[in-house]
Amino acid sequence: MVARAAWSSATISVRTVAPPHPPGIASLQSVNLNYMKDKQHFQLIDGIFTPAEAAQVLHSLVKSKIDHHSMEKFSNEERFGSDLSHSEKRLAELKNLDKALKEFFASVADSKQSLKINGWIEITPLS
């Protein structure tokens, strides 16, 4: 089962669709998000964007991840004297990703071409 969450104001609706990359929404059902025994898929981004809109959406996601790992690294350095997590490595990867995205969007900035972005999140319980 694949759940698709859509946010509108303060409400959240979850739609289930057939995995792995459904062409559309099959039905609207209530899904228990507190208990997962199977792999779950959530569609985070699904839309057609101008290059500027796409750049803004993806830059915001990458920036959020960079901020998270920066805070985690700082916290680990303060508590343990060094970054014992994978944050430093992940920060470098995310900064490279951000640079690659900026280069890509710079190359398509003047085009009138629309961009389709389809971004999925996969969550797998490990226990």
C-alpha positions as CSV (number, residue, x, y, z in Angstrom):
1,M,0.0,0.0,0.0
2,V,1.2,3.5,-0.8
3,A,0.0,6.5,1.1
4,R,0.0,10.0,-0.4
5,A,-0.4,12.8,2.0
6,A,-1.8,16.1,0.8
7,W,-1.7,19.2,3.1
8,S,-4.4,21.9,2.8
9,S,-4.5,24.5,5.5
10,A,-4.4,22.6,8.8
11,T,-5.9,19.3,7.5
12,I,-4.0,16.3,6.3
13,S,-5.6,13.7,4.0
14,V,-3.9,10.5,3.1
15,R,-4.6,8.8,-0.1
16,T,-3.6,5.2,-0.9
17,V,-2.4,4.3,-4.4
18,A,-0.8,1.3,-6.0
19,P,3.1,1.1,-5.6
20,P,5.7,1.9,-6.7
21,H,4.9,4.9,-8.8
22,P,1.2,5.2,-9.5
23,P,-0.2,7.1,-12.4
24,G,-3.1,8.5,-10.3
25,I,-4.9,8.2,-7.1
26,A,-6.9,5.0,-6.6
27,S,-9.0,5.9,-3.6
28,L,-9.2,8.0,-0.4
29,Q,-8.9,5.9,2.7
30,S,-8.0,6.2,6.3
31,V,-4.5,4.9,7.0
32,N,-3.0,4.2,10.4
33,L,0.3,6.1,10.2
34,N,1.3,5.3,13.8
35,Y,1.9,1.6,13.1
36,M,4.0,0.5,10.1
37,K,4.9,-3.1,9.7
38,D,5.5,-2.9,5.9
39,K,7.5,-0.6,3.7
40,Q,5.6,2.7,3.1
41,H,5.8,5.1,0.2
42,F,4.8,8.7,0.3
43,Q,4.6,11.1,-2.6
44,L,6.3,14.3,-1.4
45,I,6.3,16.1,-4.7
46,D,4.1,15.6,-7.7
47,G,3.7,18.6,-10.1
48,I,4.7,20.5,-13.1
49,F,6.8,23.6,-12.4
50,T,8.6,26.4,-14.1
51,P,12.4,26.2,-13.8
52,A,12.2,29.0,-11.1
53,E,9.5,27.2,-9.1
54,A,11.3,23.9,-9.4
55,A,14.5,25.5,-8.2
56,Q,12.8,27.0,-5.2
57,V,11.0,23.8,-4.2
58,L,14.1,21.6,-4.4
59,H,16.5,24.2,-2.9
60,S,14.1,24.5,0.1
61,L,14.2,20.7,0.6
62,V,18.0,20.5,0.3
63,K,18.4,23.6,2.6
64,S,16.2,22.0,5.2
65,K,18.4,18.8,5.2
66,I,21.6,20.9,5.4
67,D,20.2,22.8,8.4
68,H,19.2,19.5,10.1
69,H,22.6,18.0,9.6
70,S,24.4,21.2,10.6
71,M,22.4,21.3,13.9
72,E,23.1,17.5,14.5
73,K,26.8,18.0,13.9
74,F,26.9,21.0,16.2
75,S,25.0,19.1,18.9
76,N,27.3,16.1,18.7
77,E,30.4,18.4,18.9
78,E,29.0,20.1,22.0
79,R,28.0,16.9,23.7
80,F,30.8,14.5,22.7
81,G,33.6,16.8,21.5
82,S,33.4,15.6,17.9
83,D,30.8,14.7,15.3
84,L,30.2,11.0,15.9
85,S,27.4,10.8,13.4
86,H,27.4,10.7,9.6
87,S,26.4,14.4,9.5
88,E,29.7,15.7,8.3
89,K,29.8,13.3,5.4
90,R,26.1,13.9,4.6
91,L,26.6,17.7,4.7
92,A,29.3,17.4,2.0
93,E,27.0,15.3,-0.1
94,L,24.1,17.7,0.3
95,K,26.2,20.7,-0.5
96,N,27.4,19.0,-3.7
97,L,23.7,18.2,-4.5
98,D,22.8,21.8,-4.0
99,K,25.6,22.9,-6.3
100,A,24.5,20.5,-9.0
101,L,20.9,21.6,-8.7
102,K,21.9,25.3,-9.0
103,E,24.0,24.5,-12.1
104,F,21.1,22.5,-13.7
105,F,18.6,25.3,-13.0
106,A,20.9,27.9,-14.3
107,S,21.2,26.0,-17.5
108,V,17.4,25.9,-18.0
109,A,16.5,29.2,-16.4
110,D,15.8,31.0,-19.7
111,S,13.9,28.2,-21.3
112,K,10.1,28.3,-21.4
113,Q,10.1,24.5,-20.8
114,S,8.1,23.2,-17.9
115,L,9.6,20.6,-15.6
116,K,7.8,17.6,-14.0
117,I,9.0,16.6,-10.6
118,N,7.9,13.4,-9.1
119,G,9.5,12.8,-5.7
120,W,8.8,9.8,-3.5
121,I,9.8,9.0,0.1
122,E,10.3,5.4,1.1
123,I,10.2,4.4,4.8
124,T,11.2,0.9,5.8
125,P,10.8,-0.3,9.4
126,L,14.1,-2.0,10.5
127,S,12.9,-4.0,13.5
